[in-house]
Amino acid sequence: MLLSEQAATGSGGGIQRLEHSGARSTVVSGVDGAGKIMVSGDVAYYTTGLSLQAKLSGQTGSIQAIDLDSGQVSTVAAGLQMPNGLAQLPDGDFVVSSDLGIDTRVIRVHDGASVGPFSSKATSTNGIAYDPARRRLYVATTFTPATTIAIFDIDKPDNPSLIELPGPGPLNAADGLTIGPDGDVYLAYSIGGKVLRVDPDNGGWCTIAENLPLTTGVHFGDGAGWDSDSLYAVSYLGTVTRLSPTR
């Protein structure tokens, strides 16, 4: 499992590898404000610049790539404003979210640079994932009055459907999300300390785990030793929690 690690000062974070046995190792050190990690084949992409230090200093962020075979790191895009979530579209472009940057819409990144908003229909964006089976992009909002998941048909990005979830948005503080093998969306609440499952077709939802303070992201197990039927939740407290389905 690859994990983003952030330091309170912003600098000194990194990308960590966690084995199922509990053994840890550093993949990349000295990362300022590591954000979402996305793996595609033998390459892991991650965002940088998601830190208070970056916001106060005006420092820009980036998308970096790690060759998982050689460990070589390269810059995919630079000059981004506090990028947080990350996904890749079928045409190879990336999209990044930001709930703390100057522009909190989803931004499209093409040939190493921002080319403007993917859509203007969602702000304070955070969790983001692309579903290739349905050609949909799912985006959660963090600090809007109500927590929403915007569902974008990538061919019609200016006409999303919206699922509104209960509770004040800032007190939920929706964070990372992922798409399950069942096609449902699994969403972490950071301040709310819970994980929700949301049916993107009818808007139905349920809470599948509570009492998980400062949960920032969720992902189904993938790889040797990690149960593909279990959802793993990570938090700002440095915890990794396995959520196993009732059989």
Protein Blocks (a to p, Z undefined) as FASTA:
>chain_A
ZZddddfklpapacddddfkopacdfbghiehiacdddehjaccddehiafklmmnopac
ddddddfknopacdfbghiahiabdcddfkopacdddfkbmblcdcddeehiaebjfbfk
bghiabdcddfklopacdddfklmbdcdddddfklmmlccddddehjfklnopabddddf
kopacdddfklopacdddfknopacdfbghiehiabdcddedehiafkbccdddfkopac
dddddZZ
